[in-house]
Amino acid sequence: MSEVLIVDDDHNFRETLQELLSDAGYQTRMATNAEEGIAMLQAMTPDLTLCDWKMPGGGGEQFLKSLQSEGLLTTMPVIILTAHGTGPNAMQAMQLGAYDFITKPLDIDLALTTVARAIRHMELQREVEVLRQQRFRDSSLHDPAESGEGLKPQLIGNSPAWIEVFKNIGRVATTDVSVLLLGESGTGKEVVARAIHQNSARSHRSFIILNCAALPPELLESELFGHERGAFTGAVAQKRGKFEAADGGTIFLDEIGELPLSLQPKLLRVLQEHTFERVGGTASIHADVRVIAATNRQLEEDVEQKTFRADLFYRLNAFTVRLPPLRKRQSDILPLAEYFLARYAQRNRLPFTGFSADAIVALQNYSYPGNVRELEHLIERAAVKAGGRAITPDLIQEELAREKSAAPGIFDAQAVEGMPFHEAVASWERYLIQQALKESHGNKSDAARRLGIHRRLLYEKLAQLGIH
């Protein structure tokens, strides 16, 4: 019979949890704080510990640090329980070696399933040689406003779906494996990639970003790998590519699904052998680079259609982090909105004014097809119109109406009657582009093909017309 240690300062919660686990067939022991729990571990070796994160006399952080220093986390999983379920706490707990992080009040079925999975995991792990876990510092989620650095893009949110993202960052950041970020456009893939880099041993080296859809193939190869002088018309000097610039650090390849098939073998070689040649060169160049890739496409389908190499897909897909759309993390809308408003206020030296209650309701009742990026632009436009005053529901509704009117639908020819010529043309272009994006499910390369234009021109039009 498996034995479970419960470490929690709440007497009623301990008793309830003990009864729940006993009914499920587990033996239990109890401690009231981290120090007492650590002392009990000197005399017992439970199969699992459930520990509260915040307790007087020592909480979950102290408990995990003590077990980590003694090497006990390799032989006993710890599940953190807390009523203060913030994303940074979840990420820190995973960094310190916790097996999982569950918020109170408990979902009984989820709790029992997690306990059973943790014990089974340890049973399997004991059958093989276990490597000591390494701890890395938590440096990506400090409050930059307090340190005077200015508000920078951060991982904002405490919804269950977003806490899973925090936990996955904690699991993968210390490793050197390639990471594939999946999610709809605007869900924050670049911010997550940056957080992985900042929490890795490579954080003191470069973090390089390249959008694979923003350049034609002939220029993209040069951007990635560099070129020698005279390699092609206009190559008047040798140029270092992104992989050379990222040596020792991390490169983030956004929209990896748009990488031309002709360049995929060269990227695969970098991932496998850490070597490449510049365009027009013959000398092999070594680059120790971690690759984080992102896409909103279904790469498995591209592999089946042979537009994306299977071996490259499996190389990139060593660890996957799926980013939920904003409509599936509704409780994060207000914290994100407040963050964007605070950032706008700081940039423009304005006071942080906040939102009225009705404005908050309006924000939370919208589905945000453009995800976090759409919310960010909406808040900035509302803040401009507010002019340093509180954000009221009329401003939010005005911006939401603007978003909805910009959504693809039937082109209204009467609506453009009387418009100046250039405005009417822009309205028609916006309609055509949005229809193409809708039909291609947000795939910009496919949308450009449907429109008969180059991807680069499409990107210029998206920026010019304010389409998210």
N, C-alpha and C positions, 0 to 999 in steps of 0.2 A: 504494500500500500504506500503510495507516494505521500511525502510529508511536506507541508507548506508552512512557512513562517510568515505571520502577519505583523507588520510594523506600522502602527497607526496610533495617534494620540487620542482619537475619538473612541471612547469606551463603547458607545452604542453601535458605532459602525463596525468595530472589531468583533463584537458579539454577533452581529447580523452576518458578517462575512464568514465567521467561523461556522455558524450554523449552515450557511449556504454550501460551504466547501465540505463540511462533514456529511451533509445529505448527498453530495456528489461522490462520496467515497474517499475523501482525502483526510489524513491526519493533520492536525493543525497545532501550532504553538504561537504565542502572542508576545509582542513587545510594544512598549509605549513610545519609544523614540529610537533614533539611529544608534545612539551609544548603547542602549540596552540590547538592541538587535544584534549589534556587532559582538557584544559580550556573549550572547547566547550562541552565536556561530562558533565560538571557541569550543563549545561542548557538543554541538550538534551539526549535522550536515544535511540540511533539508534539500529536497529536490527543486524547490522554487521559493522565492521570497516575493511577497506583495508589500510594497513600501509606499507610504504617503510622501508626497514631495515637500510639503511645508508642515513642520512640527516644531514646537518648542523643545529645546534640548537636543537639536540636531535633526535635520530632515533628509530627504532623499538624496540631495546632492552630496552631503557628508557621507551618507551610507554608501553610495556608489563609489566615491573617491577612496574610501577605506577598503572596500572590497577589491577595487582595481589595484591599489597599491600592494595588496596581499595576493593578487593573482587569483582571487576566488570567482571572478566573473566568468572564467573559462570553464568552471565546473558547476556553476549554479546560476540559472537565469534570474533576473530581477525585473518584475513588472511594476512600474511606477503608477500610483493612483493619486489623483488630485482633484480638488474642486476648483483649482486655479489653472485650468487647462489652456495655457497660452502656447502659441507656436514656438517662441524662443525657449520656453521650459521643455517642450517636447523635444526640440532639436538638441538642447543641452543634455537632456537625459539620455538620448540615443548616442550622443558623442561620448558620454561617460560610460557607455557599455550596457545600458538598460536593454532588455529584450523587447519591451513594448511600453506604451504610455497610454493609460486609459483615464478618461475624465469621470468625475462623480457628478450627479448620481449615476450609479452603475447601470448599464444595460446588462441584466443578469445573463442572458444567453451569450452576449458578446464576451462577458467576463469569463464564463465557464469555458467557452471555446478557446479563448486566448490562453487560459491556464493549461488546458489539455495540450494545446499546440506547443507551448513553451516546454512542458515536461517531456513531450515526445521528441522535440528538437534536441533537448539535452541528452536524452537516452541515445539518440543516434550519434550525437557529437562525441559522446564518451567512447564510442567504438573506434574512433580515429584519433590521431595525434592533433592536439589543439594548440594553435598559436596564440601567444599573449596579445591581447588587443592593445593598440596604441591610442593614446589620447591626443587630440589636437585641440587647440584653443578655440574658443567661441568668439570670433572677432567680427562676424558679418552683421550682427544685429544690435550693435550698440546704438545709442541715440545720438546721431550726429548733431542734432540741434543743440544738445547740451555741451558738446565738445567744440562748438564753434566752426564745424566743418561745413555747415550747410546741409539742408535736407537732401539726401541722395536716394536713388531708387532702393527700396527695401522690400522684404518679404512681409507684407502686412496681412494679418488675418488669423483668426483662431477657430475657424469652422473645422469640423471633423475632416472634411475633404482636404483642407489646406494643411492641417496638422500632419496628415499622411505625407505631404510633400516635404515638410520640415524633417520628418523622421527619415525619409529616403535620402535627403541631403546628408543627414548625420551618418547614415550607413555607408554612403559611397564616397564622401569627400576625401577621406584619408587614404583611399586606394588610388591606384593609377589607371584603373580600367576606363575604357571609353564609355560615355554616357549618351543615351538618346533621349531627348526631351520631346514628348508628344503632347499635342494639344491644339485647340483652335487658335486662330490668329488673335493676338491681343491678350493672351492669358498670362504673359509674364515670363516667357522662356528665357529671354536674355538676363533678366534679374535673377532667375534661378541658377543659370549657368555661372553668373558672376559670384553668387553665394557659394557654389561648389568650389570655385577657384579660391576664394578668399578664406575658406576653411580647410584648404589643402596645404601640403608642404610646399607647394609651388606659389603660395600667395605673394612672396616677395619678388616674383618674376612677372613677366608681361602677361596680360590678358588681351588677346587679339580677337577682333570680331570681323567676320566676313559674311556678307549675304550672298549666297550662291546664285540667287535669281537676279541680282542687280547688274550683272555684267554679261556681255556676250562671251561665248566659250573661249575665243582667242585671247581676250583680255583676262578672263578668269584664271586661265592657266598661269599667266604671267603674275597675277596678283597672288596666287597661292604659292608658286614655286620660284618666282623671280625669273629673270632672263639675262642672257649675256649680251654684250654690245654687238650690234649687227644681226641679232637673231631674227629680226623682222623689220620692215619699214618703220622708221621712227624710233627704233631702239638704239639711241645714240650713246647710251652708257649702260654699264652693268647695273642691274637692279636686284635688291634682295626681296624675296617674297615673304608672305605672311608666316610661313613655317619657319623660316630663318629668324624672323623677328620674334617669334614666340618660343624660341629655343629655351628649354628649362621651365617654361610656363604652360599656358593653356591657350588653345585656339577654339573659338566658338564659331561653328559653321551653321549659320541660320539658313533655313529653307534647303536643307541638304537634299531633299527630293528633287530639286531643280538642277542638281549637278549633272552636267552632260555625261552621257555614257562613255564618251571618249576619254574623259578625265578620271573616271572611276578607278581604273586599274592603277593609276599613279597614286591616288589617295590610299588605295588598299596597300600599296607597297610601303607608304609612309607608316601606316598603322602596324604593319607586320615587321618591317625591317628598320624603320626610323631613318630611311635614306631616300634621297630623290636627286634629280638633276634639274638645274635651271633650264628654261627654254633656250635651245640653241647651244647647250653645254653638254659636256661628256663626263665631267668630274662628279662623283657621288658626294653628296653633302649630308652629313649626319645632323639630325634634329631630334632632341629629346622633348617631345611635345605631347601633352595630353589633349585629346580631341573630345569636345562636347558638341554634339550635333542636335539640330532641332528641325521639326517639320510639322505641318498640319495635314500632311497627306497620309494615306494608308500605304505605307511602303511595302507591306506584304502583297498588296494587289499589283504594285509596280514590279515587284520581283516576278510574280506570275506572268505579267505581260512582257517581261524581259526588257523593261525600260530602266531597271535598277538591278545591279549585280547582286545575286544572292550572297556571295562570299563577303562583299562589302557590307551588306545589311547585317549579317550576323556579327561582323567585326564591330560595327558601330553599336549594335544592340547588346553589348555585354551587360549593361545595366540600364533599365528603362525607368524614367520618371514621367508619369502621366499627370498633366496639369488640368485640373477641372475648370470648366467654363464658369464664369461669374454667376450665372443663373443657378448653379449647383452649390454655391457658397454664399447664400443671401445674407447671412449674418456678418459677412465681411464687407458688405457694401458701405456701411456707415464709417467704419474705421478707415477704409480706403479713401472715401470722400473727404474725411477730415484731414487725412495725410496730404492729399492733393491740394486742398484749400490752404493748409499750413505752408506747404511748399510754395504755392503761388504768393501768399502773403509775405513770406520771407524774401523771395526774389524781388518783390516790388516794394519792400519796406512798408508794408501795410499791417495793421493789427489783424490777428486771427479773430474773425467775427462769428464763425459757426453757422449752423443751420437752424431754422425754425422747426418746430415739431412737424408741421404739415409738409415742409420741404423734405424732411427725412422720410416720411411716409411715401411721398412721390418718388423719391430715389429708390426705395426698397421695393416698389411695386412695378418696376420696369425690368425687362428681361435681358437687356444689354447684349444684343447679337454681336457687337464689336468687343465685348468683354471688358477687361480692365482698361485697355487703351481708350475705349469709347467713354467710359466713366471719367477718365482723366481729362479728356478734351471737353466733356460736358461741364465739369466743375470749373475748369479754367475759363470757359466762355461765360458761365454764370457769374463767376467772380469778377470778370471785367465789367459786366453790366451792373453788378451790385455796387461797384465803385467804393469799396471799403466798408460797406454796410453788410448786415447779416443776409445770408442767402434765404430768400423767401420762396414759398411754393410757386408763385407766379413766374419767377425766373426759371425754376426747374421745369415747370410745365411748358414754358416757352421753348426751352432747349430740347425737351423730349419731343415736342411737336416738330421741331426742326429735324431731329434724328429720324422720326417716323416718316416725314415727308421726303427725306433723302433716300429712304429705302426703295429698292427696285419694285416697280409695278407697271401699270399701263401709262404710257407717255401721254400727257394731256397737252395736245397741240393748242387748245384755246388758252391755256395758262401762259403760253409764251407770246401770245399776241400783244403787240404794243411794246414788247421788250426791246431794248437796244440789241443790235445785231449780235455783238459778241456775247451778251448774256444769254440770248436764245441758243446760240451755238453751244455754249458751255452747258446749258440745261440738257440739250440733246446728247452731248458727249457723256454727261454724268449718267443719264438713263442707259445708254448703250453699255458703258463700262459696268454699271451695277448689274445689268441683266447678264452680262458675260460672267461676272464673278459669281452670281447666283447659280448659273447653269454649270459652272465648273467647281461649285462647292468651295469657293475661296481660293482655288489653285490659280495663282497669278499667271504662271506660264501657259496653262490651258486657256485662261481668259484671253491672254494676248494672242494666242493662235486663233481663237474664235473671232477676235476683232481684226485679225490680219495685220497686227502691228508688233513691233519688237517689245520685249519685256521692259527694256530701259525706258521706252516712250510711255508704256503703261505706268511705270513707277512715277514718272514725271507728272503724268496726268492725275494720278491718285493724290499726289502732294498738292498740285495746283488746284484741284477741285475740292480738296478737303474730304476725300473719301477714306474712311477708316476700314 
